[in-house]
């Protein structure tokens, strides 16, 4: 069974706070890069007018995402001062413990069915 976990989010940036948001997100990403070897991918995308940011994240397994949630609490709270989490989706075979940890964030969890990765 596959154990990797994908996270896809949407953050809606408070009007006029784009540069502040970007600086806070860069700090969060650097924290993740330096402290989380089991975070395999962390990329952010913007819509055309940069009012929404879409982080795409890949974790080795549920435990890696749980570590991530603990590591970024303070940095993420700073992001939420200038943006709102408007969508959070988890793809993969999340453990029950991970689902409980994500419930307060309103995450929708989708289980793996079939496919392949090269």
Secondary structure, DSSP 8 states (H G I E B T S, - for coil): ----EEEEEEEEE-TT-HHHHHHHHHHHHHHHHHH-TTEEEEEEEE-TTSSEEEEEEEESSHHHHHHHHHHTHHHHHHHTTTEEEEEEEEEE---HHHHHHHHTTT-EEE---S----
